[in-house]
């Protein structure tokens, strides 16, 4: 399959998924924004009203962390089931198997595009004036996208191997929710060794802090850390593409028989 055909088919599958999801709910595409906003609202109530967090600007700190974390967690949770949900198509065609998780990733990219537009307007309206520093959002978002691709391809293979991995992946996202600095500032940790291992083992914590550096602190992110995450993501993607090629027929058989 040629690259342009692959991209066209991936985009078509993503759009079909988006339309199908929108038709299931009365508010349709509005849920792209309502769902993440409700998440932010719930956590804001818990941490500010119930737990008494009085840090200035916590709402914006929380919004940046949560709205960027959702892109990662929701896409991977959905991509994990992409091969199983596409078993009927795989039974009738010989398409590349990584096309199906990639279609889910592309769907998530459409949805997150709307969320990012809202987030930027929200931050701007709150008094955080956009300037040239905001251009750093492009490499930060690209880095997160590459990380999502690598992790999503891996998640789809694991769930195809054994359905139980679906539960482990969902639990892993809950663990990352609390370990990635969505509610707390990684810079507040005083132990440099702990920070080093946290950032090395959890690149998502680096990415969330990078978004806040750009949007809330008006400074450039740490380039060396972003490059390291890119290296990790590219290596993982390369391994996954090789694995999908090696397991091309096995993945189809496994998905169909589950």
C-alpha positions in Angstrom: 0.0 0.0 0.0 1.3 3.4 -1.0 1.8 6.1 1.6 -0.9 8.4 0.3 -3.4 5.5 0.2 -2.5 4.5 3.7 -3.0 8.1 5.0 -6.3 8.5 3.1 -7.7 5.2 4.5 -6.5 6.0 8.0 -8.2 9.4 7.8 -11.4 7.8 6.4 -11.5 5.3 9.2 -10.9 8.0 11.8 -13.7 10.2 10.4 -16.1 7.2 10.4 -15.4 6.6 14.0 -15.9 10.3 14.9 -19.3 10.4 13.1 -20.4 7.1 14.7 -19.5 8.4 18.2 -21.2 11.7 17.6 -24.5 10.0 16.5 -24.6 8.0 19.7 -25.1 11.2 21.8 -27.5 14.0 21.6 -24.8 16.7 22.0 -22.7 15.1 19.3 -19.4 16.8 18.7 -19.8 19.1 21.7 -18.7 16.2 23.9 -15.2 16.8 22.5 -15.0 19.8 24.8 -17.5 18.9 27.4 -15.9 15.7 28.5 -12.4 17.1 29.3 -14.0 20.2 30.9 -16.1 18.1 33.2 -13.0 16.2 34.2 -11.3 19.5 35.1 -14.3 20.8 36.9 -14.6 17.7 39.0 -10.9 17.7 40.1 -11.1 21.4 40.7 -14.0 20.9 43.1 -12.1 18.2 44.9 -8.8 19.9 45.3 -10.0 23.5 45.8 -13.3 23.3 47.5 -13.0 20.0 49.4 -9.3 19.8 50.1 -8.7 23.6 50.4 -6.0 24.1 47.8 -5.5 27.9 47.6 -2.6 28.2 45.3 -3.1 31.1 42.9 -3.6 30.0 39.3 -4.3 26.4 40.3 -7.3 26.2 37.9 -5.1 27.0 34.9 -2.3 24.7 36.2 -4.9 21.9 36.5 -6.5 22.6 33.1 -3.2 22.4 31.2 -2.2 19.2 32.9 -5.5 17.4 32.6 -6.4 18.5 29.1 -3.1 17.3 27.8 -3.1 14.1 29.9 -6.5 13.1 28.5 -5.1 13.1 24.9 -2.6 10.4 26.0 -4.8 8.3 28.2 -7.9 8.2 26.2 -6.2 7.5 22.9 -4.2 4.6 24.3 -7.2 3.1 26.0 -9.1 3.2 22.8 -6.3 2.1 20.6 -5.7 -0.9 22.8 -8.9 -2.4 21.6 -8.6 -1.3 17.9 -7.4 -4.7 16.6 -10.2 -6.6 18.3 -12.8 -4.2 17.2 -11.6 -4.5 13.6 -11.6 -8.2 13.5 -14.4 -8.3 10.8 -12.4 -6.1 8.5 -9.2 -8.1 9.1 -11.1 -11.3 8.3 -12.0 -9.9 4.8 -8.9 -7.9 3.8 -5.2 -8.0 4.0 -4.6 -4.4 5.2 -1.6 -3.5 7.4 -2.6 -4.3 11.0 -1.1 -1.1 12.4 -3.6 0.8 10.3 -6.3 0.2 12.9 -4.6 1.6 16.0 -3.3 4.5 13.8 -6.9 5.3 12.8 -7.8 5.6 16.5 -4.7 7.8 17.0 -5.8 10.0 14.1 -9.3 10.2 15.6 -7.8 11.3 18.9 -5.8 14.0 17.1 -8.9 15.5 15.6 -10.6 15.6 19.0 -7.5 17.0 20.7 -7.2 19.7 18.1 -10.5 21.2 19.3 -9.4 20.8 22.9 -6.1 22.6 22.3 -7.9 25.5 20.6 -10.2 25.9 23.6 -7.3 25.6 26.0 -5.3 28.3 24.3 -8.3 30.7 24.2 -9.0 29.9 27.9 -5.4 30.6 28.9 -5.3 33.8 26.8 -8.5 35.0 28.3 -7.1 34.5 31.7 -4.3 37.0 31.0 -1.5 34.7 29.8 -0.6 36.7 26.6 0.6 34.6 23.6 4.0 35.4 22.3 6.8 33.8 20.4 7.4 31.3 23.2 4.1 29.7 22.4 5.7 28.4 19.2 7.4 25.8 21.5 4.0 24.1 21.7 4.6 22.7 18.2 7.6 20.4 19.2 6.0 19.6 22.6 2.8 18.5 20.9 4.8 16.5 18.2 6.8 14.8 20.9 3.6 13.8 22.7 2.1 12.5 19.4 5.1 10.3 18.8 4.9 8.9 22.3 1.2 8.2 21.9 1.8 6.4 18.6 4.5 4.1 20.1 2.5 3.3 23.3 -0.8 2.8 21.3 0.8 0.3 18.9 2.2 -1.6 21.9 -1.1 -1.5 23.7 -3.0 -2.9 20.7 -0.6 -5.8 20.4 -0.7 -6.6 24.1 -4.6 -6.7 24.2 -4.6 -8.8 21.1 -2.2 -11.2 22.8 -4.3 -11.4 25.9 -7.5 -9.5 26.6 -6.6 -9.1 30.3 -4.0 -6.5 29.3 -6.9 -4.1 28.7 -7.6 -3.9 32.5 -3.9 -3.5 33.2 -3.6 -0.6 30.7 -6.6 1.1 32.2 -5.1 0.8 35.7 -1.8 2.0 34.3 -3.5 5.2 33.1 -5.0 5.8 36.6 -1.5 5.3 38.0 0.0 7.8 35.5 -2.8 10.3 36.4 -1.3 10.6 39.9 2.4 10.1 38.9 2.6 12.6 36.0 2.1 15.9 37.8 -1.5 16.5 36.7 -2.3 17.8 40.2 1.1 18.7 41.5 4.2 20.5 40.3 7.2 18.3 39.6 9.4 21.3 40.3 8.3 21.2 43.9 10.2 18.0 44.5 13.4 18.7 46.4 15.1 15.4 45.8 17.0 15.6 42.5 17.5 11.8 42.3 13.8 11.3 42.6 13.1 13.9 39.9 15.7 12.2 37.6 14.1 8.8 37.9 10.6 10.1 37.7 11.4 12.0 34.4 13.3 9.0 33.0 10.7 6.4 33.7 7.7 8.6 33.0 8.2 10.9 30.0 4.6 12.1 30.4 5.6 14.1 33.5 8.2 15.9 31.4 5.6 16.7 28.7 3.0 18.1 31.1 5.7 20.3 32.7 6.8 21.4 29.3 3.3 22.6 28.4 3.1 24.6 31.6 6.5 26.1 31.0 5.3 27.5 27.7 1.8 28.5 28.5 1.9 29.5 32.2 5.6 30.5 32.8 6.3 31.9 29.4 9.6 30.1 29.0 11.0 27.5 26.7 11.0 23.8 27.7 14.1 21.7 28.4 15.2 20.7 24.9 17.4 17.9 26.0 14.5 16.2 27.8 12.2 16.6 24.8 14.9 15.1 22.6 15.3 12.1 24.9 11.5 11.5 24.9 11.6 11.7 21.1 14.4 9.1 21.0 12.4 6.8 23.3 9.3 7.2 21.2 11.0 6.7 17.8 12.8 3.5 19.1 9.5 2.2 20.4 7.7 3.0 17.1 10.5 1.3 15.1 10.2 -1.9 17.2 6.4 -1.9 16.9 6.4 -1.5 13.1 8.9 -4.4 12.9 6.7 -6.5 15.2 3.6 -5.7 13.3 5.3 -6.8 10.1 6.5 -10.1 11.7 3.2 -10.8 13.3 1.0 -9.7 10.4 -1.1 -12.9 9.9 -0.8 -13.9 13.6 -2.4 -10.7 14.8 -5.3 -11.2 12.4 -5.8 -14.8 13.5 -5.5 -13.9 17.2 -8.0 -11.0 16.9 -10.6 -13.0 15.0 -10.5 -16.0 17.4 -10.9 -13.9 20.6 
